[in-house]
Amino acid sequence: EKLTRRKRWEQQDEDTHYDAKRLDRDVVNPSQIRTVIRTFKERLPVLFPGRSGDDGLPEVPKTLIFAKDDSHADDIVQIVRDEFGESNAFCKKVTYKATEDPKTILANLRNDYNPRIAVTVDMIATGTDVKPLECLIFMRDVRSRSYFEQMKGRGCRSLASDDLLKVTPKASLGKGGFIIVDAVGVTQSIKTDSRPLERKRSVPLRDLLDSIAVGKLDEDTFTSVAGRLARLNALLTKPQRAEFAKIAGQRLEELAAGLLGAHDPDVIEDAARDEHNVPESADPAPEQLEATQKRLAREVARSLTPEVRDFIENARKALEQIVDTQNPDTLLTAEWDTESVANAEKVITDFRAYIEAHKDEITALRIYYDQPYRLRELTYGMIREVLDRLKADRPALAPARVWSAFNQLEESPRTAPKNELVALVSLLRRIVGLDERLTDAGALVRQRFQEWVFKRHAGNSPKFTEEQMAWLRMIAEHIATSFHVSKDDLELAPFDARGGLGRFYQLFGSDYQAILDELNERLVA
């Protein structure tokens, strides 16, 4: 039951056929919701690269899920908590029927680490500012163009890096955009510019009906009630509709039409002509229109008898949902749309153009393009210069974003290296053609180190001692993150804790410089 969330098992006499319109309203398939949430969880490293914690699990960005109604929101909240294995604080429902104070939840969503995910129907769709939101998940369609734009606007507010880090510690950059996860085709559905019927979302239907009965005849109240009755009529069974017609003396859709007509200028004008015998060649006087409008409003208000109001309220509460546990949902696709692919191509094109435009003035770029034999001479400072210039000139071309663009266009490691310099070196190697596909430069150094050791130990060649190997591993790790090693580096951490340059000389003798040069050449080139 929608209202109580009570479930019961029942053998149906015949199969229930349902389409997208009935899904999550008349029929609930938990597997369908679970598939969307599970796919979102699995794709977090792709959507938000570089957000993993020490435990290797990705940090969930501040996310807002749009549900179809309050009951649908309850189902989503429960499944989100189950799939992520988190407490109630992790995911909250923000609707007018929420048991917790919505304002408190919104404040926590805006300023605290939890909740990471909020589920709403329309309460946060307009007029609510939650800057840290980085992801919007649509699990409902929206037909109104203006309303859809307002919903998207919840993710449009930019946020500086320091402010974003307060609630999302793993974010490496400020919020420059947001991601829409479209699970229902909302970005492709046809939108209209029709005005919304719902004008008083925060007021319960029973209160609106009672206010009309006692003489509140304004347009917003009539329009809101008409919209809700039209939706209710679509959910009622034929016997329920017949019962309503018997009680009210008219069909429910006729009552909704009467509520709308009481403030429809065309309906009012036609009624005024008939009531006041106005000829077609003339227009009704303003006072005639006003009198007719009031009469229409009073007539429809009188039809809302206590019996009619009780029937509407009870029918709304008694609506049930069928829980489908027999048909597990199957993921068909979860991918970037074509516009995102085009955007990824543009990011890579812009990055390539920037690198080529500055290859003559930045030493590291000149080495990569024109003097690859000098790669062993690259230093940490040279790569740092490239990164600093890139961030200053084109912050939108940060390594993590360019890496994500490559993810969409070719087979490559899904997660960019946590070290931005390593990610940048990996991208430079891919751009200039040193690597056929994007490869983690740090991982490449470690692989080449193993190959170098195997080659040195092959045959009857002298084998490195255990202490020598410990030193060589430290040097290889240093090259993996700093791209070059010199004898001066051996006086710094972590080498100084093992005796520094003096101990290295004792272990490798006069060949120590040759060892360093060979490692720089073999591991970086």
WOPELIN-V181357 format. One line per field, one symbol per residue. psi: psi as a letter, one per 20 degrees, with the letter a starting at -180 (. if undefined). A space follows every 50 residues. Layout:
psi=???
This chain:
psi=pggijpqqppoqhrqppqahhhpifhppnhhgghggggggghjghghmqj jqahjipqpprpqpporgahghgggggghghghikrrhhhpqpnrijqhq ohhgggghhhirgqqhpqprfjhjhqjponhipippookqqpipghhghh ghihiiprpqghhhhhinhiphrroiarppooijkhiiqpqrkqqqhoim hipqgghgghhghjjokrggggggggghhghghhiqrghgghgghhgijr qhhhgghhgghijohggggghhgghjlpqhirqqqhhgggggghggghgh hhimrhggggggghhghiprqpoojinqqppgqnrqrhhhghhghhgggh gghgghhjhiipgghhggghlhijhiiprghghhgggggghggmhikqgh ghghghhiirorphpqqhohgggggggghggijhphrpqohghhghghgg hggghhiqcjqqqqrghghgghgggghghhhiiqprhhhiirqjhhijib hghhghhibijghhggggghghhh.
